[in-house]
Amino acid sequence: MRRFIEKSFIALFCLYNNYMAGSVRDLALYFLISLIISLALDLFRSKKIRIFIYLSFFILYFYDSIFIYYLPLVLYNLYLDFDIYALLSMMLILMDFSIANILASSISIYLSIMTKKFSTFFKQNTIIRDELKENTIYLKKYNEQLKIDKEKNIHIAILTERNRIARELHDSIGHAISSSILQVEALKIISDSAMLEGLNLLQNTLSNGMNDIRNSIHNLYNESLDLESKIESICREVSNIDIDLIYKLENNLPYDLKFDILSIIKEAITNCVKHSNATKLKISLLNQPKFYSIIINDNGSNFDETDKLLAKGIGLLSMKEIAGKYNGFLNYEFNNGFKIHLILMKG
């Protein structure tokens, strides 16, 4: 818009100079030809084509000197393309000297300089704006990752404390009860029949208590994260979408892998609820000989190819990073619904 307004002003100035010089012969024709040349310089991006247009204008000038009155219109683009070297073309004005034409050319050069400075300033601001936007997206992703890491660290701290309690139970109470059972067994040997029934009852009680402690310790050690139950719990919290869960993973998955899979499922369900009009969602967690397969597919039809999916929360980018962490890969597509497929390699 800025260039259009400035060139319109210059074009009127050139037309006025042509009229005041008394060259009214085919005035409209000269004006239209010069205007077309000026517009062509704005239209074509190829520098070779623009050079050809400049040469065409100068040929027209040598053919008919009236075109000198429209040199300021061409000078505007000439300075944008060739900077200070454009001033060399002003020597043509000396061949047909005109104060008004020199003034118009000077104004044209000045406006072109201001436009070039404005364009440079605008480009710099655009770069800064894009950098700020990228930093904002990065910070948002970084904060989301911090939340995930914090949650993960809390789980690890809880597991560490549970394992410490389990070891103490095993080392203290477990050994004490085991010793008591052995002592009762020894007392049974030297006791009479009247005390034998009571000792048997005491021994059974201690044995049952010992079994309960062993089961509790076993659960404390192995129940680091019940992935299947946790995913089922998350699915139950979503009331407006029918979620079909197929869970066929091993029970002894590493904690980090469980947590990463849970993060993927959480984000997929959240994105489905927020950004899709889906009514059904199918989640398949499958155990293959060499890898784990995660397939998430909904029946939503609300999908924008231009939408910045990678910028939403953990997003597809973080899912891809998780896949890369396990030497796997991520694929996604929109075909009768949005589908995400992750492969996480074993080992």
Salt bridges, closest charged atoms under 4 A:
GLU6 OE2 - ARG2 NE 3.36
ASP42 OD1 - ARG3 NH1 3.09
ASP42 OD2 - LYS7 NZ 2.99
ASP64 OD2 - ARG25 NH2 3.89
ASP81 OD2 - ARG50 NE 2.93
ASP83 OD1 - LYS116 NZ 2.85
ASP130 OD1 - ARG129 NH2 3.39
GLU151 OE2 - LYS266 NZ 3.05
GLU161 OE2 - ARG164 NH2 2.31
GLU168 OE2 - ARG164 NH1 2.58
ASP171 OD1 - HIS170 ND1 3.32
GLU185 OE1 - LYS188 NZ 3.88
GLU223 OE1 - ARG162 NH2 3.86
GLU250 OE2 - LYS346 NZ 3.38
ASP256 OD1 - LYS152 NZ 3.29
ASP260 OD2 - LYS325 NZ 2.94
ASP307 OD2 - LYS312 NZ 2.60
GLU321 OE1 - LYS141 NZ 3.42
